[in-house]
Amino acid sequence: MSVAEPASMTRAQPPAPSPSPGDGRSRLRTRSWLLPAALVIVDSLAVSLALYLSWYTRYVAQIGPEIEDVNFAPYSVYFPLQLWLITLVVVIFQFAGLYRPRRGIEWFDDIPGVVRGTALGVMILFAGVALLRYPASSRLTFILVWLYAAVLVIAGRGWVQMALAMLHRRGVGVERVLVVGGNNLGWQIMSSLVARPHLGYQVVGFLDDDRDADIGRFRHLGGLDAVEQIAVSHCIDQLIVALPAASHATILRVVEHCRRGGVGFKLVPDLYEMSLSRVDVDTVAGIPLIGLKKASIQGANALIKRVVDGVLAASALLVFAPLMALIALAIRLDSPGPVIFRHERVGKDRRRFTTYKFRSMRQDAEGQRQQLVKTTDGDGKLFKLRDDPRRTRIGAFLRRSSLDELPQLWNVLKGDMSIVGPRPQIPDEVATYEDWHHKRLAVPPGLTGLWQVSGRSELTFDEMVRYDIYYIDNWSLGLDIRILLRTIPAVLNGRGAF
């Protein structure tokens, strides 16, 4: 899962260029090997450097037990192992799927595979060295090789992804996308792609048999029967099929057109709201049976997360106590009313609780809310105003910097909330939920979350829910740490906060 570019949510889709017909297939074939090739080169350089640094650390810097002169091994002894280790790592990464062309995956998603792959490669190499009685047999050196290789490979892949995102934003290596389906799902797919230019997709338009289909700024290019001609005339690289499961025959026809035209395609599952990243698949006589796994934050995991939340919340309250006192004084001097704003929220398993925030609005803010909902484009599920007239002077700063949420550390200490989790919900918002939205109430809400570091208030409501569900299904302490680290620049930049 990748970080959104919220500014582009409101930016109009640039007009699609018109390359000459027939060049889309060759462009797609060319791009399909460029990223894997770049990753192979970066991984190879990282592994080679790791071997040298390990030798230098052990034999030159003399880290570890002292090495007698008779046991000293010059780098010329280790140098021949480079090719073997590079080959092992590249082959292992290939089988682990770390070189498959993919978009929308963050660099840190590769960390588990990289750590396991480099460890396996180093272990195989060490076993071979030991069996052949090769002079380079320092166990500490090979442990260092693994540590250096894992760190350098991860860093190198992060650099490649940043460079690729920069190129995509400049229009280099961008894939031209045609969405099949002018329904709500098709609109969500197109909006998500336009909001994330770093992924390298350019939405050319959409196809739908309904000639009156209108989904905003996206171009209706024709009916489904014209998919092959339109794909060729507009040099489409990728088709994204967003049709309901009931259109089975139509989907098969579109897929066949893609196959004949050499156009790549992806299918959006009709049950995507069920969070299929956590599906449990079984088969009976070749028939797939799909179930859903339980949320990750249960049992021992829930206990671990609760302990970590308590420790972090107590520590943060002590550290930020002086700052909170200054904020309270500023609020008192800025406008009449209480310092702390109390409001009801819906937490885990629909349990209601009182949340605490520094007051950032006038005293009658809640009384004006319903009137503002009627006079704005709010959908009732996610009511946010960029320039909220109810906000006080100090309140605008507190909201941009997220300092208004510091009192919620007390909610975390009480167990109502977590440091990281889904967005806390207002009861009125929960009343408008669709069935698949309710899964975000399976765990305690959080001060920050994947939604906050992926666009914050710039996200649509459904996008925010999907981020929350992804977090629930894929929770780990490592994911919490990554979200916390990404929260810091998001808060400092005030990205998407209003």
N, C-alpha and C positions, 0 to 999 in steps of 0.2 A: 504494500500500500504505500502512494506517494503524497507529497505536500502540495496543496493547492496554491495557485497564484491568484489570490482574491481580486486583485485589481482588474484582471481580465474578465471577471464576471460581468462587469458593466461595460466592457469595451466591445464595440461592434466587430463582428467577424470580418476580416479584411477580404476584399474580393479575390476570388480564386484565379490564379493565372491560368492561361490556356496553353499548355505545352502541346506540342504536335502529337497527333494520335499515334498510338503504337509504341510510345517509348515508356509507358508505365510499367510493363512487364520487366524490361531490362533494368529500370531503376530499382524495382523491388528486389530483383535477384542480386543487384550490386549491393544494396544496403544490407541484405540479409547476412552477408559475411563480414561486413566492415566492423561491426561491434565485436563479434567473437574474435576476429583477427587482432583488433586492438587490445582486447583483454588477454589474449594469449601472449602478446608481446610484453604487456605490462607485468603479467604474472611471471613470465620468464625472467625479466630483469629483476623483479623483486626477489625471486628465489635465488638467483645468482648473487645478488647483493647480500642476501641473508647468510649464504654460506661463507662469504668473505668476512662479514661482520662477526660471525660466530668464531671463525678461526682467529681473527684479530683479538676479540674479547678474551678468548681462552689462552692463546699462546703469546700474544704481544702485551696486552693489558694485564695478563696473569690473574684474571678473575677466577676464583676457585682455588683448590689445592695447588700448592707450588709444584711446578713442573721442572723436573731435573733435566739437565742438558741432554742426557741420553734419550729422553722421551720426547724431546722437542720435535715437532713435525712442521716443516716449512709449508707454505701455502701450495707449493707445487704438488704436494701429496694430496691435498684436498681438491685442487683445481679439476682433475679429471672427473670428480663426482658431480660437477655441476650439470653436465649434460644428462646424466642418469636421473638426478633429482628433478630437473626441469621436466623431463619426459614423464616421469612418474606422476608429478603433480598435475600436469596438463591432461594426461589420460584420466586420472581420477576425477578431476574437475569436469571433464567431458561427460563421463558416465554419471556424475552427480547432477548434470543439467546446468552447470554454472556458465556454460558458453552458449546456451540457447538464446536466440534473439528474443528480447522481451522489452516491453515498455511499462512504465508505471510501477516499477519496483525500485525501492530505495536501496542505496548501497549497503546499508546495514542489514538488509534482509539476507545478504549473502554470508554474513559473519559465521553462522553455525556451520554452513557447508565448507567455508574456507578453513575454519579451525579444524574440522574433522578431516578434510582432504589433505591438508599439509601434514597433520599428525600421521595419517596413514602412509603418505609418501615417505616421510622421514623414517618411520618404523621399518618399512620395507627396505629402504636403502641401508639402514643400520644392520638389519638382519643379513643382507647380502654381504656387507663389509665384514661382519663377524664370521660368516660361513667361509668366506674366501681368505680370511686372515689378512685382510688389507691393512696397511700400516695406520690409516686414519680411523682409529677405533675409540676415540675419546667419547665416552657417553655424555659428559657434560656439554661437549661441543655440539652433539646432535640434538640435545635438548634445546640449546640456544638457537640452533638452526630452525627448529620448529617455531619457537617464540618469535624470532625475527621474521621468519617467512610469513607467519600468520598476520603479524602487524603490518608488514610492508605490502603484502598482497591486498589487504583490506584498504589500506591508505591509497594504493595505486588505483584500485577499482573506484574508490570514492572520487579521485581526481578525474578518472575517465568519465564518470557520470556527470560531474560538474561541467566538464568541457563539452559533453554531448548536449546537456541542457542549454548551455550558452549558445551552441550552434543552432539548436532547434529554435530558440527565441529569435535568432537572426534569419530564420527561414531555410537553414541548411539541413539537408537530410530529412525534410518533412515529408510524411506520407499523406497523400490525398485520400480522404475518406468519404465514402458514400453510405449513408444510413438507410436501411430498408425498413420502413415502418414509420408512419407519421403519428403514432399514438403517444401517450404520455411517456412511455418507456423510451421511445425514440427521442423525444425532446430531452429527457434527462441525460441520455447518452451524449447527445450533441452539446448540451450545455456544459457537461462535465469536461468534454474534450476541449471546448473553447476556453474554459477556465484554467486549463493546464497546458499552456503552450510549450512548456519544457518537455512534455511527452513526445512532441514532434508529430502531431496529427493536425491536418487542416481539413475542416469539415466543408466539403464542396456543396452538399445539399442532401436531400432525402427523397425517397421514392414512396409513393402510396397510391393505391388504386382510387382513393377518394380525391377527386380533382379539387375539391374545396378544402382539403386539409391545409390548415394554417397553424404553424407553431412558431410564431414570432419571426425573427430575422432570418431563419433558415429557409433556403430556396427549395421549393417543390419542383423537382426536375422531370417528373413523369410517373407513369404507372409501373407496376412490378414486371409486366411483360416486356418492358423496354430496358430491363436491367443490363443486358449484354451490350446493347448499342450505347447506352449512356455511359457505362463503365469504360468503353473504348473511346468514345468521343471526348470524355472529360479526363482521360488518362488516370483512372482510379487505381490506386494501389491496394486499397483495403476496403472490403465491404463489411459493415457491421449489421447483422440481421437482428432486428428487435421486433419480432412478430410474436403474437401469442401462440401457445402450444397448439391451439385449435387450428392454426394455419399450417398444419403438418405438410400437406401436399405442396403448398406454396413455398415453404422453406426448402423442401427437397428440390424444387424447380430452380430456386435462386441459387442454391449450392451447386447445382449442375451447370448453370450459366457461368458461375465463377470458375469452376473447374475447366470448362472449355475455353474461357477467355484468359486463363492464367492469372486471375485476380485473387489475391488473398482474401479470406473471409473469417469472421468470428461470429459466433452465435451468443446472444445474451439469453441465458436460461429464463424461462417464464416464471420460475420460482426463485429469482435472484433475491427477493426480499427475505427468504428463509436463511440467508447467509450460508451459501453452499461451501464456503471454505471449511466448514466443520461437518460435512456430510459423512455419514457412516454407510458404506456401500456393501451389500451382501448380494449373493446371487442364488437363485433357485432354478435349476435346469436351464441356466444361461440367461434367466430373466433378472435384470438388476432390481434390487430392492433398496431404496434410499431412505435412510433415517437420519436424524440429527443428533449429534453428540451433545452431551451436557456442557454447560458453561464451564470455563476453566477455573473460575474463582469460586471454588467450593471446597469443603472439608479442610484439609491441611493448608491448601493454598489460601483460603479465606483467612485462616488464623494467622499465617505468616504476613499477609497483607495488612491485617488489622494491627499487628504488633508494630510493623514498620510505620504505619500511619500514625500510631500513638506517639512513637519516639520522635518522628519528624515534626508533628504538630506541636508537641510540648517544647521541643528545641526552638522551633520557629517563633513561638509566642514569646519566649524569653529574649531571643535575639531582636525581634521587631518591636518589643514593648515601648522603647523610647520613641520610635517613629510613629507608632500608633497613637501615643499621647499627643504628639505634635499635630497629627492629622485631626484628632478629636478637637483640639483647640482651634485649628483653622476652620473647621466646619461650624463650630459654635460662633466664631466671629463673622463668618460669611453670610449666614442666613438663620432666621429663627427656626426652631424645631429641634428634635432629638438628634443626638450624634449617631446613634445606631438605628438602622432601619431593620425592622423585623417583618418577615413575610413568610407565608406558608408555602412549602414546597412538597413535592411528592418524591419519596425516596424508594428504597428497595422494597419490593413486594407491595407497592402502592401505599406504604406507610407514610403518613403525613408528619412533617416536623417543621419547626420554626427555624429559619435560616437568619443569620446575622450579617449585615454589611454596613459599611460606613454610608450614611445618607448622602446621596449625590443629587437628589432632586428636591423640589419644593415639597412642603408638607401635604398639599392636596394632589400629589402626583397620581395616586391610585384612582382618585375620583375622576381624573381627566383621561385615564387610560382607555376606557370604552369608547369615548368620543373620538379619540385619536385613531383607534382601530377602524372606526367607520369612515374616517376621512383620509386614510392612507391606504397603501396597497398591502397592508398586513393580511396574512391568510388565516389568522387566528391561532395557528399552530406555533408560529415563531414571530412574535411582534417585536421588531427592532426599528428604531429610527436613527438615522445617521446624525441629524441635527435635532435632537429631542428638545422641544421648547420648555420642558419641565425641569431641565437640568440647571443646577446652580453653577456659579463660576468655578468654585473649587471642585464641584462634582464632575465637570467636564474633564479636568485633569485626572481625577481619581479613576474615572472610567477608562480613559485612554491608557493609563499606566497599570490598571487592574489593582491598584492599591485599595480600592473600595472593598475588595474581597478578603482582606486580611482577617477581619473578625470571624470569617468562616473556619479559621483554624480551630476555633472553639467547637464548631460543629463536628470537625474531624476528631477532636479529642473526645467528644461525647459519643462518637460512633454513628452519628447521623450521616456523615459524609466520609469520603476518602480523599487522600491527596490527589490521586489520579482516578478518573472515572467518567461516566457519561455526564452530560449537562444536567444540572438540577432542573426539574420541571415544575411549572405553575399548574395548579389543578385545572384551570380553564384550558390549558394547552393539552393536557392528558385527555380531557373530554372529547377532543377532536381527533384523537389517534385512530389510525387504521390498525387492523389486527397485527400486522408485522411490526408496528412501531413499539408495541408493548414490551418487546424483549429488552429494551434498554432499561426497564425497571427491574431487571433480574439481579442487579448489583447496586451498591450504594453509589450515589452521584459523587462527582469529584470537583475539586477546586480547579483543576486543569484536566485536559484530556486530549485525545487524538483530534477531536473536533477543533480544539483551540489552536493547536499548532498547524492546522491544515486549512486555515482561512478565517477562523473565529466567526464573527458576525457576518462575514461576506458569504458564507455558505448558505445554500438553500436548506429548508428544513429536512427534506429527505436525505440530502447529502450528509447532514449532521447526524441523522439517525444511523445511516449506514456506517459512518465512522465509529459511532458508539458500539454498534453491534460487532463490527470487526474487532474492536478492542476487547469486548466481552469474550468473544470466541477464541481470541489468540493471546489472552493475557499471560504475562510472565513478569518476573521482577525486572528482567532485562528490558522488556517493553516499557515498563513504568519509568525506568531510569532514562531511556532514550527520550520519552515524552517530556520528562522533567528538564532534560538538557536542551531540548528544542523549545521549551516554554520560555526560557530565559531570553533568547533573541526575539521571540515573538512578542513578548511583553515590552522589552526595551524599544523595539521598533514601533510598537503600537499597531501592529499589522492587523487589519480587519476588526479592530476594537472600536465599538461605538455603542 
